[in-house]
Amino acid sequence: MANEVVTSGVRTAAQRVALARHADRPGTPDFVSALFTDFFEQRGDRNCMDDGAIYGGVGLFHGKPVTVIGHRKGRTLEEHVACHFGMPSPEGYRKAQRLMLQAEKFRRPIVTFIDTAGAYPGLEAEAHGQGEAIASTLALSSRLTVPVISVVTGEGGSGGALALGVGNRVLMLENAVYSVLSPEGFAAILWKDASRSNEACEVMKLTAADLLELKVIDGIIPEPAEGAHTDPQAVYRALDEVLAKELAALSKMSGSALAAARYKKFRMMGANALRKERL
């Protein structure tokens, strides 16, 4: 099982945040190219426009069709701007919903890749219903009757990340982070001083090890000693193995059991954290 993987290296939470944000870290298109064959990208929300910050489509994983949805930051400056640095607009989340409904119709498992600082905070995004788009994506993904596996590959921030994170299995790369907001935002709100972000990293419990202990995630994918960007192939191999095992296990469950287990899993997260705090 994924949670039996032994991770390597000892780093501070702030150092892991830096690795999660590294410019050369593999992104969703890289994972798609490495793990899936015959991938067909699907664009547009069938309502207004296409949001490049959400990358998704259909491909084959070990010969079986799956739907893949993930955040895309881009590599060049032009791509960063076009993708809002990986921060989706409402149209991106509606595209994700479209792909989820298609996967449900054709009984395809869903794999999501999470790597975003959060949803795009622009005025236009708010005017187009950013909050509603995230909420309806959460509502839809919570009741899907196909297997859903979510993988936090880099920075998982706020509701922009959680919208793609309602999975039967939630996994994290060793140096990925997952939190309610950025450390800078946390420090600015709590201490009125964004420069204390390194201190905030330790307080927020945002590392993979922290979240596994809190039962927010189900497993950790190991990375090379200096980060995923130094040997992406090793990360791809480790993730491929875990995805194959998890999909095989989940595929044995009925649709109603998958939806019920996912619902129970997320209902228990708050209870688990509260129980640990009381202890």
C-alpha positions as CSV (number, residue, x, y, z in Angstrom):
1,M,0.0,0.0,0.0
2,A,1.1,3.5,-0.6
3,N,1.2,4.4,3.1
4,E,3.8,1.8,3.6
5,V,6.4,3.6,1.4
6,V,9.4,4.7,3.4
7,T,10.5,8.2,2.5
8,S,14.0,9.5,2.6
9,G,15.7,12.7,3.7
10,V,15.1,15.1,6.6
11,R,14.0,18.6,5.7
12,T,12.2,21.5,7.3
13,A,8.7,22.3,6.2
14,A,9.9,25.5,4.6
15,Q,12.5,23.6,2.6
16,R,9.7,21.2,1.3
17,V,7.6,24.2,0.3
18,A,10.6,25.5,-1.7
19,L,10.9,22.1,-3.4
20,A,7.2,21.9,-4.1
21,R,7.4,25.3,-5.9
22,H,10.6,24.5,-7.8
23,A,10.4,25.8,-11.4
24,D,11.7,22.5,-12.8
25,R,9.4,20.2,-10.8
26,P,7.4,17.9,-13.0
27,G,3.9,19.2,-13.8
28,T,0.7,17.6,-14.9
29,P,1.6,17.4,-18.6
30,D,4.9,15.7,-17.6
31,F,3.1,13.1,-15.5
32,V,0.6,12.5,-18.3
33,S,3.3,12.0,-20.9
34,A,5.2,9.6,-18.6
35,L,2.3,7.5,-17.2
36,F,-0.4,7.4,-19.8
37,T,-0.5,6.5,-23.5
38,D,-2.8,7.6,-26.3
39,F,-3.7,10.7,-24.4
40,F,-6.4,12.9,-25.9
41,E,-6.6,16.4,-24.4
42,Q,-10.1,17.8,-24.1
43,R,-10.6,21.6,-23.9
44,G,-13.4,24.0,-23.1
45,D,-16.1,24.0,-20.5
46,R,-18.8,23.8,-23.2
47,N,-20.2,27.0,-21.9
48,C,-17.8,30.0,-22.3
49,M,-14.1,29.3,-22.9
50,D,-11.1,27.1,-22.2
51,D,-9.0,27.6,-19.2
52,G,-5.4,26.5,-19.7
53,A,-4.9,26.2,-15.9
54,I,-6.8,22.9,-16.0
55,Y,-5.3,20.2,-18.2
56,G,-7.4,17.1,-18.8
57,G,-8.5,14.4,-21.2
58,V,-8.6,10.7,-21.7
59,G,-5.7,8.2,-21.9
60,L,-4.8,4.6,-21.3
61,F,-3.1,3.5,-18.1
62,H,-1.7,0.0,-18.5
63,G,-4.0,-0.4,-21.5
64,K,-7.2,0.7,-19.7
65,P,-9.0,4.0,-20.3
66,V,-8.9,6.6,-17.6
67,T,-9.8,10.3,-17.3
68,V,-7.0,12.6,-16.2
69,I,-7.5,16.1,-14.8
70,G,-4.8,18.3,-13.3
71,H,-3.5,21.8,-12.7
72,R,-1.1,23.2,-15.3
73,K,1.3,26.1,-14.5
74,G,3.3,26.2,-17.8
75,R,7.0,26.4,-18.3
76,T,7.7,29.6,-20.2
77,L,6.6,33.1,-19.2
78,E,4.0,33.1,-21.9
79,E,2.6,29.8,-20.6
80,H,2.6,31.0,-17.0
81,V,0.5,34.0,-18.0
82,A,-1.8,32.0,-20.2
83,C,-2.4,29.5,-17.3
84,H,-2.5,32.2,-14.6
85,F,0.4,30.3,-13.0
86,G,-1.7,27.3,-12.5
87,M,-4.6,29.1,-10.7
88,P,-7.8,28.1,-12.4
89,S,-10.8,30.3,-13.2
90,P,-14.4,29.1,-12.9
91,E,-14.2,27.9,-16.5
92,G,-11.4,25.6,-15.5
93,Y,-13.4,23.9,-12.8
94,R,-16.4,23.6,-15.1
95,K,-14.1,21.9,-17.6
96,A,-13.1,19.5,-14.8
97,Q,-16.8,18.9,-14.1
98,R,-17.4,18.1,-17.7
99,L,-14.6,15.6,-17.7
100,M,-15.9,14.0,-14.5
101,L,-19.4,13.6,-15.8
102,Q,-18.0,12.0,-19.0
103,A,-15.9,9.6,-16.9
104,E,-19.0,8.7,-14.9
105,K,-21.0,8.1,-18.1
106,F,-18.4,5.8,-19.6
107,R,-17.3,4.2,-16.3
108,R,-13.7,5.4,-16.5
109,P,-11.6,5.8,-13.3
110,I,-10.4,9.4,-12.7
111,V,-6.8,10.4,-11.7
112,T,-6.3,14.0,-10.7
113,F,-3.0,15.9,-10.3
114,I,-2.9,18.8,-7.8
115,D,-0.4,21.6,-8.2
116,T,-1.7,25.1,-7.6
117,A,-1.3,28.0,-5.2
118,G,-5.1,28.3,-5.2
119,A,-8.0,29.4,-7.5
120,Y,-7.4,32.5,-9.6
121,P,-8.4,35.5,-7.4
122,G,-9.1,38.0,-10.2
123,L,-12.2,40.2,-10.3
124,E,-13.4,38.6,-13.5
125,A,-13.1,35.1,-11.9
126,E,-15.3,36.2,-9.0
127,A,-17.8,37.8,-11.4
128,H,-18.0,34.5,-13.3
129,G,-18.8,32.5,-10.1
130,Q,-15.5,31.2,-8.7
131,G,-16.9,30.1,-5.4
132,E,-19.9,28.3,-7.0
133,A,-17.6,26.6,-9.5
134,I,-15.4,25.2,-6.8
135,A,-18.4,24.2,-4.6
136,S,-20.2,22.4,-7.4
137,T,-17.0,20.6,-8.4
138,L,-16.7,19.4,-4.8
139,A,-20.3,18.3,-4.8
140,L,-20.0,16.4,-8.0
141,S,-16.7,14.7,-7.2
142,S,-18.1,13.6,-3.8
143,R,-20.9,11.5,-5.4
144,L,-19.0,10.0,-8.3
145,T,-19.5,6.2,-8.6
146,V,-16.1,5.6,-10.4
147,P,-12.7,5.2,-8.7
148,V,-11.0,8.6,-8.0
149,I,-7.3,8.9,-7.1
150,S,-5.9,12.3,-6.3
151,V,-2.2,13.0,-6.3
152,V,-0.7,16.2,-4.8
153,T,2.5,16.6,-6.9
154,G,3.6,20.1,-5.9
155,E,1.8,22.9,-4.1
156,G,-1.7,22.2,-3.1
157,G,-3.3,25.4,-1.9
158,S,-6.8,26.2,-0.6
159,G,-10.1,25.4,-2.3
160,G,-8.4,25.7,-5.7
161,A,-6.6,22.4,-4.9
162,L,-9.3,20.8,-2.9
163,A,-11.7,21.0,-5.9
164,L,-9.6,18.2,-7.5
165,G,-8.8,16.4,-4.2
166,V,-11.9,14.5,-3.3
167,G,-10.6,11.1,-4.0
168,N,-11.0,7.6,-2.8
169,R,-7.3,7.7,-2.4
170,V,-5.3,10.9,-1.8
171,L,-1.6,10.6,-2.3
172,M,1.3,13.1,-2.0
173,L,4.8,13.3,-3.4
174,E,7.3,13.4,-0.6
175,N,8.1,17.1,-1.0
176,A,4.6,18.2,-2.0
177,V,2.6,20.4,0.4
178,Y,-1.1,20.7,1.0
179,S,-2.7,23.4,3.0
180,V,-5.7,25.8,3.5
181,L,-3.6,28.7,2.1
182,S,-0.1,29.7,1.4
183,P,2.4,30.1,4.3
184,E,2.8,33.8,3.3
185,G,-0.9,34.3,3.5
186,F,-1.1,32.4,6.8
187,A,1.6,34.6,8.3
188,A,0.1,37.8,7.0
189,I,-3.3,36.9,8.5
190,L,-2.1,35.5,11.9
191,W,0.9,37.7,12.6
192,K,0.4,40.6,10.2
193,D,3.8,39.8,8.8
194,A,4.3,37.7,5.6
195,S,8.0,37.6,6.2
196,R,7.4,35.0,8.9
197,S,6.3,32.4,6.3
198,N,9.1,30.0,7.3
199,E,7.7,29.9,10.8
200,A,4.2,29.4,9.4
201,C,5.3,26.4,7.4
202,E,6.1,24.6,10.7
203,V,2.8,25.6,12.3
204,M,0.5,24.7,9.4
205,K,1.3,20.9,9.3
206,L,1.3,21.0,5.5
207,T,3.9,18.4,4.7
208,A,3.1,14.9,3.4
209,A,4.3,13.3,6.7
210,D,2.1,15.7,8.8
211,L,-0.9,15.0,6.7
212,L,-0.4,11.2,6.6
213,E,-0.3,11.3,10.4
214,L,-3.5,13.3,10.5
215,K,-5.1,10.8,8.1
216,V,-5.8,13.6,5.5
217,I,-3.8,11.6,2.9
218,D,-3.4,7.9,2.3
219,G,0.1,7.6,1.1
220,I,3.5,9.2,0.3
221,I,5.3,8.8,-3.0
222,P,9.1,8.9,-2.4
223,E,11.3,11.4,-4.3
224,P,15.0,11.6,-5.0
225,A,17.1,13.1,-2.3
226,E,17.3,16.5,-3.9
227,G,13.7,16.6,-5.2
228,A,11.5,15.2,-8.0
229,H,13.0,17.5,-10.6
230,T,16.5,15.9,-10.2
231,D,15.3,12.4,-11.3
232,P,11.7,12.6,-12.6
233,Q,11.8,9.1,-14.0
234,A,12.3,7.6,-10.5
235,V,9.2,9.5,-9.4
236,Y,7.2,8.3,-12.4
237,R,8.1,4.7,-11.7
238,A,7.1,4.9,-8.1
239,L,3.8,6.6,-8.9
240,D,3.1,4.2,-11.7
241,E,3.4,1.3,-9.3
242,V,1.2,2.8,-6.6
243,L,-1.5,3.9,-9.1
244,A,-1.6,0.4,-10.6
245,K,-2.1,-1.1,-7.1
246,E,-4.7,1.4,-6.0
247,L,-6.8,1.3,-9.2
248,A,-6.8,-2.5,-9.1
249,A,-8.1,-2.4,-5.6
250,L,-10.7,0.3,-6.2
251,S,-12.0,-1.4,-9.4
252,K,-13.2,-4.3,-7.3
253,M,-15.6,-2.1,-5.5
254,S,-19.2,-1.3,-6.6
255,G,-20.1,2.3,-7.6
256,S,-22.3,2.8,-4.6
257,A,-19.5,1.5,-2.3
258,L,-17.0,3.9,-3.9
259,A,-19.2,6.9,-3.3
260,A,-20.1,5.9,0.2
261,A,-16.4,5.2,1.1
262,R,-15.3,8.5,-0.3
263,Y,-18.0,10.4,1.6
264,K,-17.1,8.6,4.9
265,K,-13.4,9.3,4.3
266,F,-13.9,13.0,4.1
267,R,-16.4,13.2,6.9
268,M,-13.9,11.5,9.2
269,M,-11.0,13.9,8.5
270,G,-12.2,16.6,10.9
271,A,-13.1,14.0,13.6
272,N,-9.6,12.5,13.3
273,A,-7.9,15.8,13.7
274,L,-10.1,16.8,16.6
275,R,-9.5,13.5,18.3
276,K,-5.7,13.8,17.9
277,E,-5.8,17.4,19.3
278,R,-7.7,16.2,22.4
279,L,-5.1,13.5,23.0
